[in-house]
């Protein structure tokens, strides 16, 4: 097949170009990387132009620019909106990387570097698939619109303003996203459900200033101690979230879906190896797959306060902080959960301290039926691209934009993931399997090609 032959002949070029993309440290959460964010946005725009798309624009926002492009030369054919992001997580702790985070290298069939799996590698898969279709056929088989943002890792703060302001322009028959994972190595997958996310920060204040722990210790509230005791009360011994009302609206899983999810070719042994902990723990009464994909959670993401430098400094700190998140499942409303969390924390805090509670970002959960014909085209394309049977899965992560687009435009959302759960997204030594990267380009190109027959 000419299309596949072309893609396979370009593997070295594609890999070298992806490495160029990965060398740009486009960390969205750090102000010192703002020039790199701009550089990455323009890099994406340049590659979209090279792929033959029109009206390519780098659009400023209140924070980081997003890139838009389109190709609308297939009258009567479906219009697909592809979404991805070029920003990445911070690379710290740097000393835990085997090779520098922004100097991509290939080891044992994997490409290592920040952004390989989340999400530069997956964005690049689509750019190269579109380019291959243009080069082989001279045009795209369907109409395509592309949004690549630079704020996904900080909550997509300005993306939705752009969508609302350009609603007619962005109208499409389906949304396609590649920012998820395959179930396992050799198991191409389509994700049909995501958990939602609320992210919070708590600031606890005790004394008005740091105090000498010898002079004042024993009579003054210690914010770190208070915070630790509060956090310890947020779960029961059976690992259920101990916040009244937290589970009230959780949608029940049908017996059929529960059976299907637990019948997937998922290996607990591999999961345990990936985690690397001495033992697992989770909400009692649910399988690990259910705990990961269909049950809500509350997790502590960071805690700090007092003196953490070298040597000793005996102080009772004035303040202590924590960051935590709740992953939400269908029928849980983010605003309601945020209120429940804040109310409970304030209730259990002692009167000896004051608290500042912030909701930093929020996103609704999403789950969809995969009966639409577009999902069958996706399954066929994945099986052709990888030569393996594809499956439908849910995932524990969150992509707020998917829910927003689904609720606003009422169109199917197809999540084609090419990462793997053990590829360390958000962690040191992030990587993507080259077999998945190259197989992804073939699968996505075939998917767009097959969509012309919808």
C-alpha positions, 0 to 999 in steps of 0.5 A, spaced: 500 500 500 503 506 497 500 510 503 504 505 508 510 504 504 511 512 504 510 512 512 515 506 513 520 510 508 520 516 512 521 513 519 528 516 520 526 523 518 520 522 523 524 520 529 529 526 528 523 531 527 520 529 533 527 529 537 527 536 535 520 538 538 522 534 544 528 539 545 524 545 546 523 545 554 515 548 553 514 547 561 507 551 561 507 552 569 514 555 569 515 563 567 522 562 565 520 557 560 515 562 557 520 563 551 520 556 550 512 556 550 512 561 544 518 557 540 514 550 541 507 554 538 511 556 532 514 550 531 508 546 531 505 552 526 511 551 521 510 543 521 502 544 520 504 548 514 509 543 512 503 538 512 499 542 507 494 545 512 491 552 511 490 558 515 495 556 520 495 561 526 499 562 533 493 565 537 495 569 543 491 568 550 492 571 557 497 565 558 500 561 553 498 561 545 495 556 542 495 553 534 490 553 529 490 550 522 485 547 518 484 543 511 477 544 508 477 541 501 473 535 501 466 537 500 461 532 502 466 529 507 466 529 514 469 534 518 474 532 524 477 536 529 483 534 532 486 536 539 492 536 542 497 540 547 505 542 546 506 544 553 509 539 558 510 538 565 516 540 569 522 535 569 524 535 576 527 531 580 532 532 574 537 527 578 532 521 577 533 522 569 537 517 566 539 522 561 537 529 560 529 530 560 530 535 554 535 531 550 531 525 547 535 519 546 533 512 544 534 506 548 531 499 548 526 501 542 524 507 546 524 514 545 526 517 552 525 525 554 519 529 557 513 530 552 514 523 548 508 520 551 504 526 554 503 529 549 508 531 543 509 524 541 502 523 540 501 530 537 507 529 532 503 522 530 497 526 527 502 531 524 506 526 520 499 522 518 496 528 515 503 530 512 503 523 509 496 523 506 497 530 503 504 527 500 501 521 497 494 523 495 495 530 494 489 532 498 486 530 505 480 525 504 476 529 510 476 536 512 480 537 518 481 542 523 486 542 528 487 545 535 494 545 539 494 548 546 500 550 550 496 550 557 493 543 558 498 541 564 496 547 567 488 546 567 487 549 559 485 556 563 484 560 556 482 554 551 475 554 552 474 562 551 477 561 544 472 555 543 466 559 545 469 565 541 470 561 535 464 556 536 462 556 528 469 556 526 470 550 530 464 546 528 466 539 526 462 532 526 467 529 531 473 530 536 479 526 535 484 526 541 491 522 542 493 524 549 491 517 552 494 510 553 494 503 550 491 498 555 498 494 554 504 493 550 501 490 543 494 492 545 491 498 541 486 501 544 480 506 544 478 510 550 471 511 551 471 514 559 475 519 563 475 521 570 474 528 572 479 532 576 478 538 581 485 540 584 486 544 590 491 548 595 490 549 602 494 554 606 494 553 614 496 558 618 498 558 626 502 563 629 503 570 625 511 568 624 515 562 625 517 561 632 523 558 636 520 551 638 524 551 644 521 557 647 514 556 644 513 549 643 508 545 647 503 551 647 503 554 640 499 550 634 504 547 629 501 548 622 504 542 619 502 537 625 495 540 624 495 539 616 498 532 617 492 530 622 487 533 617 489 529 611 490 523 615 482 523 617 480 524 609 480 516 608 477 510 612 481 504 613 478 501 607 481 506 603 474 510 602 474 517 602 471 519 608 467 526 606 460 525 607 456 525 601 462 524 596 459 518 593 452 520 593 452 521 586 456 516 583 453 513 577 452 505 578 456 501 573 452 496 569 453 488 570 455 488 562 460 494 563 463 491 569 464 484 566 467 487 559 472 491 563 474 486 568 475 481 561 480 486 558 487 483 557 490 487 563 495 483 567 496 485 574 503 482 575 505 488 570 501 493 573 505 491 580 511 491 576 510 498 574 508 501 580 514 498 584 511 498 591 511 493 596 504 492 596 497 495 593 491 498 596 485 501 594 477 501 595 475 495 598 470 491 594 473 493 587 478 490 582 484 494 580 481 496 574 475 499 577 479 502 582 483 506 576 478 507 571 471 508 574 471 509 582 472 516 585 479 518 589 482 523 593 489 524 593 495 528 596 499 531 591 504 535 595 505 538 602 510 543 605 512 548 610 517 549 615 525 548 614 527 543 609 534 546 608 540 542 610 542 541 617 537 543 623 533 549 624 528 549 630 522 552 628 514 552 629 512 554 622 507 560 621 504 556 615 504 549 612 501 548 605 498 542 601 496 540 594 490 535 593 486 532 588 479 529 587 478 524 581 471 524 579 466 519 575 460 520 572 454 524 575 459 527 580 459 535 579 466 538 580 463 544 584 459 540 589 465 536 590 469 542 591 464 544 596 464 538 600 471 537 600 472 544 603 466 544 608 469 537 611 476 540 611 474 546 615 469 542 620 475 538 622 480 543 623 481 546 630 480 553 632 487 554 633 489 555 626 486 559 620 485 556 613 485 558 606 482 553 601 483 554 593 480 550 587 485 551 582 482 547 576 476 543 575 474 538 570 468 534 569 468 526 568 466 523 561 464 517 558 460 515 552 457 510 548 462 507 542 456 505 538 457 510 533 460 508 526 466 512 527 469 508 533 468 502 528 473 506 523 477 507 528 478 500 531 479 497 523 485 503 523 488 501 529 488 493 527 491 495 520 496 499 523 498 495 529 496 488 526 493 486 533 486 486 535 484 493 538 479 494 545 475 499 548 477 501 555 476 507 560 482 511 563 483 514 570 486 521 567 482 527 565 482 531 559 477 537 561 476 539 554 473 532 551 467 533 556 467 541 554 467 539 547 462 533 548 457 537 552 457 543 547 457 540 540 454 533 541 459 530 537 462 523 538 469 524 541 474 518 539 480 518 544 486 514 540 492 513 545 499 511 543 502 511 550 503 506 555 501 506 562 508 505 564 511 510 560 512 515 566 508 521 563 509 526 569 515 523 572 522 522 570 524 517 564 518 519 560 518 515 554 514 512 548 515 505 545 517 507 538 513 501 535 507 505 538 509 511 535 511 508 528 504 504 528 500 510 531 502 514 524 500 508 520 493 507 524 492 515 524 493 516 517 488 510 515 483 512 520 483 519 516 483 515 510 477 511 512 473 516 515 471 519 508 467 513 507 462 515 513 
